[in-house]
Amino acid sequence: MKKLKELILKLYDSSVVRYVFFGGCTTMVNLISFYVLRKVHVEFTVANVTSIILAILFAYVVNSKYVFQDKCETLRDHIQPFCKFVSARLISMVVEVGGVWLLVKVLHMDEMLGKFLTQFVVLAMNYVFSKFFVFTTGKSKQKK
């Protein structure tokens, strides 16, 4: 049991492992909200964009706090990283909305499968944006 705990702690030390875990959680927020919205007959594009917005909000919290462990202490400290985060996510949202539309509407793929497949591209894009563009405040505060 002690070795398992050590392994988990070692894995948790890696921002990539934390990102993959919380990225999976974010993907679940996205997919489940999309599924629920479609089941209650929300229009396809509205459901897609709404589920992405919910996932973006969830992702900011977990990425800031757990993945990149940004050291923002006040609400004011969060303004710049949040704006950067949303800007980066809007870029990946365009890729996701376009990708889902292409897979579902043009290639006639199942909605959930098309939504799921686009998540791999979006996950990779978002990691790069977050690591190198968004969550930089905490790093500079740690070096001081």
C-alpha positions as CSV (number, residue, x, y, z in Angstrom):
1,M,0.0,0.0,0.0
2,K,2.9,2.3,0.8
3,K,4.4,1.8,-2.7
4,L,1.0,2.6,-4.3
5,K,0.8,5.8,-2.4
6,E,4.4,6.7,-3.4
7,L,3.5,6.0,-7.0
8,I,0.4,8.2,-6.9
9,L,2.4,11.0,-5.3
10,K,5.1,10.7,-7.9
11,L,2.5,10.8,-10.7
12,Y,0.8,13.8,-9.1
13,D,4.1,15.7,-9.3
14,S,3.8,15.7,-13.1
15,S,1.8,18.6,-14.5
16,V,1.2,16.4,-17.6
17,V,-0.4,13.6,-15.6
18,R,-2.5,16.1,-13.6
19,Y,-3.5,17.8,-16.9
20,V,-4.5,14.4,-18.4
21,F,-6.6,13.5,-15.4
22,F,-8.3,16.9,-15.1
23,G,-8.6,17.1,-18.8
24,G,-10.5,13.9,-18.7
25,C,-12.8,15.4,-16.0
26,T,-13.2,18.5,-18.2
27,T,-14.0,16.3,-21.2
28,M,-16.7,14.5,-19.1
29,V,-18.2,17.9,-18.2
30,N,-18.3,18.7,-21.9
31,L,-19.7,15.4,-23.1
32,I,-22.3,14.9,-20.3
33,S,-23.6,18.5,-20.6
34,F,-23.8,18.1,-24.4
35,Y,-25.6,14.8,-24.1
36,V,-28.1,16.1,-21.5
37,L,-28.8,19.3,-23.5
38,R,-29.4,17.2,-26.7
39,K,-31.7,14.9,-24.8
40,V,-33.8,17.9,-23.7
41,H,-33.9,18.9,-27.4
42,V,-31.6,21.9,-27.3
43,E,-30.5,22.7,-30.8
44,F,-27.2,21.0,-31.9
45,T,-25.0,24.1,-32.1
46,V,-26.4,25.7,-29.0
47,A,-25.9,22.5,-27.0
48,N,-22.3,22.2,-28.4
49,V,-21.3,25.8,-27.5
50,T,-23.0,25.7,-24.1
51,S,-21.3,22.4,-23.2
52,I,-17.9,23.9,-24.2
53,I,-18.6,27.1,-22.1
54,L,-19.4,24.9,-19.0
55,A,-16.2,22.9,-19.7
56,I,-14.1,26.1,-20.0
57,L,-15.3,27.4,-16.6
58,F,-14.7,24.0,-15.0
59,A,-11.3,23.7,-16.6
60,Y,-10.1,27.2,-15.5
61,V,-10.7,26.3,-11.9
62,V,-9.0,22.9,-11.9
63,N,-6.1,24.0,-14.2
64,S,-5.4,27.0,-12.1
65,K,-5.6,25.3,-8.7
66,Y,-4.5,21.7,-9.3
67,V,-2.7,21.3,-12.7
68,F,-0.5,24.3,-12.9
69,Q,-0.9,25.3,-9.3
70,D,-0.9,29.0,-10.1
71,K,-0.3,31.2,-7.1
72,C,-3.0,33.8,-7.6
73,E,-4.1,34.9,-4.2
74,T,-6.9,37.3,-4.9
75,L,-9.7,37.7,-7.4
76,R,-7.8,40.5,-9.0
77,D,-4.8,38.1,-9.5
78,H,-7.1,35.8,-11.5
79,I,-8.3,38.4,-14.0
80,Q,-5.3,38.3,-16.4
81,P,-4.9,34.5,-16.4
82,F,-8.7,34.0,-16.8
83,C,-8.8,36.4,-19.8
84,K,-5.8,34.6,-21.3
85,F,-7.4,31.2,-20.6
86,V,-10.7,32.2,-22.1
87,S,-9.0,33.7,-25.2
88,A,-7.0,30.4,-25.7
89,R,-10.1,28.3,-25.2
90,L,-12.1,30.4,-27.7
91,I,-9.5,29.4,-30.3
92,S,-9.8,25.7,-29.4
93,M,-13.6,26.1,-29.3
94,V,-13.6,27.2,-32.9
95,V,-11.6,24.1,-33.7
96,E,-14.0,21.9,-31.7
97,V,-17.2,23.4,-33.1
98,G,-15.8,23.2,-36.6
99,G,-14.5,19.7,-36.1
100,V,-17.7,18.4,-34.6
101,W,-19.7,20.1,-37.4
102,L,-17.5,18.5,-40.0
103,L,-17.6,15.0,-38.5
104,V,-21.3,15.1,-37.8
105,K,-22.9,17.2,-40.5
106,V,-20.6,16.6,-43.4
107,L,-19.2,13.1,-42.7
108,H,-22.5,11.9,-41.0
109,M,-20.7,10.5,-37.9
110,D,-22.7,9.9,-34.7
111,E,-23.0,13.1,-32.7
112,M,-21.4,11.7,-29.5
113,L,-18.6,10.0,-31.4
114,G,-17.8,13.1,-33.4
115,K,-17.8,15.2,-30.2
116,F,-15.6,12.6,-28.4
117,L,-13.0,12.4,-31.2
118,T,-12.5,16.2,-31.4
119,Q,-11.6,16.1,-27.7
120,F,-8.1,14.7,-28.4
121,V,-7.1,17.6,-30.6
122,V,-8.6,20.1,-28.2
123,L,-6.9,18.5,-25.2
124,A,-3.5,18.8,-26.8
125,M,-4.1,22.4,-27.9
126,N,-5.3,23.4,-24.5
127,Y,-2.3,22.0,-22.7
128,V,0.1,23.9,-24.8
129,F,-1.9,27.1,-24.4
130,S,-2.2,26.7,-20.7
131,K,1.4,25.7,-20.0
132,F,3.1,28.4,-22.1
133,F,0.6,31.2,-22.4
134,V,-1.9,31.2,-19.5
135,F,-0.6,30.0,-16.2
136,T,2.6,32.0,-15.9
137,T,1.8,34.2,-12.9
138,G,2.4,31.6,-10.3
139,K,5.7,30.6,-11.8
140,S,7.0,34.2,-11.6
141,K,5.8,34.5,-8.0
142,Q,7.5,31.3,-7.0
143,K,10.9,32.5,-8.4
144,K,10.8,35.7,-6.3
